[in-house]
Amino acid sequence: MEQEFHITEIKDLPEDDVARLDFRWVIKRGKITDFAINVNLLENEKSADVYRVDTKHEYLHEQKFWISPKPKALDMDYNVAFVEKKKEVFENYERWIKLFKEARKRGEI
């Protein structure tokens, strides 16, 4: 039997920015079989993708949208990846949003 879980956290940031952190994962037989972690910048009633790591499209990959919209493949166990990337998101989402906004301001996005 599979169990699916979702957590969304809304974070107020400097400069009146708001971040949305979304975590979704599926557990089967005590192991993560599918997951997605997203960081979005919420502004003007719209959402901009800043960071994503997920297992869609048959493989684990991450995207740092201030660098490139192309996914980078990751070779990690899904359980390890989910724990590590969740920790990375909480440690870095504010900096990532700042980098995203700077890249957008320079016209790179």
C-alpha positions as CSV (number, residue, x, y, z in Angstrom):
1,M,0.0,0.0,0.0
2,E,1.3,3.4,-0.9
3,Q,0.8,6.5,1.2
4,E,1.2,10.0,-0.2
5,F,2.1,13.1,1.9
6,H,2.1,16.8,1.2
7,I,3.4,19.7,3.2
8,T,3.4,23.4,2.1
9,E,5.1,26.2,4.0
10,I,4.7,29.9,3.2
11,K,7.6,32.0,4.3
12,D,7.7,35.8,4.5
13,L,11.0,37.3,3.2
14,P,12.6,40.7,3.1
15,E,11.4,43.2,0.5
16,D,7.9,41.9,0.9
17,D,8.7,38.7,-0.9
18,V,6.9,35.5,-0.2
19,A,8.3,32.0,-0.7
20,R,6.2,28.8,-1.0
21,L,8.0,25.6,-0.2
22,D,6.1,22.4,-1.4
23,F,7.0,18.9,-0.4
24,R,5.3,15.8,-1.7
25,W,6.4,12.2,-1.3
26,V,5.0,8.7,-1.7
27,I,6.1,5.9,0.6
28,K,5.6,2.2,-0.3
29,R,7.0,-0.6,2.0
30,G,8.9,2.0,4.1
31,K,10.7,3.6,1.2
32,I,10.2,6.7,-0.8
33,T,9.1,5.7,-4.3
34,D,8.3,9.2,-5.7
35,F,8.8,12.8,-4.5
36,A,8.8,16.4,-5.5
37,I,10.2,19.4,-3.7
38,N,9.5,22.9,-5.1
39,V,10.5,26.4,-4.1
40,N,8.4,29.2,-5.7
41,L,8.4,33.0,-5.4
42,L,4.9,34.3,-5.0
43,E,4.4,37.8,-6.3
44,N,1.5,39.8,-7.9
45,E,-0.8,36.8,-7.5
46,K,1.6,34.7,-9.6
47,S,4.1,31.9,-8.9
48,A,7.6,31.8,-10.3
49,D,9.5,28.5,-10.2
50,V,12.9,29.0,-8.4
51,Y,14.0,25.5,-7.6
52,R,12.7,21.9,-8.1
53,V,13.9,18.4,-7.4
54,D,11.7,15.5,-8.3
55,T,11.4,12.0,-9.6
56,K,9.1,12.7,-12.6
57,H,10.0,11.6,-16.1
58,E,11.4,8.3,-14.8
59,Y,14.5,9.7,-13.1
60,L,15.7,11.9,-10.2
61,H,16.7,15.4,-11.3
62,E,16.8,19.0,-10.0
63,Q,16.4,22.4,-11.6
64,K,17.8,25.7,-10.4
65,F,15.9,28.1,-12.6
66,W,18.2,31.0,-12.0
67,I,20.9,28.9,-13.6
68,S,19.0,27.0,-16.3
69,P,15.6,25.6,-16.9
70,K,17.2,22.3,-18.0
71,P,17.1,19.5,-15.4
72,K,20.3,18.1,-14.0
73,A,20.2,14.3,-13.4
74,L,21.0,13.1,-9.9
75,D,22.3,9.6,-9.0
76,M,21.1,9.2,-5.5
77,D,18.8,6.8,-3.5
78,Y,15.4,8.5,-3.3
79,N,15.3,8.3,0.5
80,V,18.7,9.9,0.8
81,A,17.9,12.5,-1.8
82,F,14.6,13.5,-0.2
83,V,16.2,14.0,3.2
84,E,19.3,15.9,1.8
85,K,17.4,18.1,-0.6
86,K,14.7,19.0,2.0
87,K,17.5,20.1,4.3
88,E,19.1,22.0,1.5
89,V,15.9,23.8,0.7
90,F,15.4,25.0,4.3
91,E,19.0,26.2,4.5
92,N,19.1,28.0,1.1
93,Y,15.6,29.0,-0.2
94,E,16.1,32.7,0.8
95,R,19.4,32.9,-1.0
96,W,18.0,31.1,-4.1
97,I,15.2,33.5,-4.3
98,K,17.6,36.4,-4.2
99,L,19.7,34.8,-6.9
100,F,16.6,34.2,-9.0
101,K,15.5,37.8,-8.7
102,E,19.0,39.1,-9.6
103,A,19.2,36.8,-12.7
104,R,15.7,38.0,-13.8
105,K,16.7,41.6,-13.3
106,R,19.7,41.1,-15.5
107,G,17.4,39.6,-18.1
108,E,18.9,36.1,-17.9
109,I,15.5,34.5,-17.1
